[in-house]
Amino acid sequence: MVKKLVALFAACAAMAMMVWGAGTASAKPDIFLGGGSGIVVLKGGNTASACTLTTIGRDSAGRLVGLTAGHCGSVGQTVLSETFSNKGAAGRVIVSNDTLDFDVIQFDANRVVPLRTVRGVTIRSIQTAAPQFPSVLCKTGRTTGQTCGITFFSDNQSHFSAVCVAEGDSGSPVVIGDRLIGMVNAYYFTACIGPETGSNIAPILRAMSNAGVKGFRVI
């Protein structure tokens, strides 16, 4: 069945809260994030979730926003870069959609440098058409890195593929070439055997717009 993200316990959460509480003023942006970057969502208490950023860009209001899987966090929770966690908060979850399992994160544009390329995956555009067999999908995740696999099946909401994923890869960008087609949300049965499944980008964009995050475009 669907695998959820691994929880990070007291040490990680305590460290992140301490760093964030110390202040986030900075002379220049110094937190680098893009589709495929590892992020940490502070869940409250002594827990956090490690997952992967799907993409980053701007909405029609000019806000710097990004996506990850919905089970990564809830509205209002603080998001840190896994690599730059010592630099404090990067943003907060502003939308969480259970149906399509995605979160929208608003990033601090004074702190975050948006990246188009992360660990071998470049996102230059968005493909709203659902991928079809036998298209080859690739993803970059914080746990298993860059992996590719054939599309088994896709509809107007979800895709199923042979892409290798494991816990922590939730939210990973799924691409065809340099075109974002969706995100990783789960795997069935066994990590890296799968199959992988996730939401396609077209219904996510519609739901984002309905939630007030309109006109999203990648960097």
Helices and strands as residue ranges (DSSP letters): E 7-8, H 10-21, E 31-34, E 38-44, E 47-52, E 55-58, E 64-69, G 70-72, E 78-81, G 85-87, E 91-97, E 102-107, E 112-115, E 117-118, E 121-122, E 125-126, E 136-141, E 145-154, E 158-161, E 173-176, E 179-183, E 186-187, E 196-199, H 201-210, E 217-218
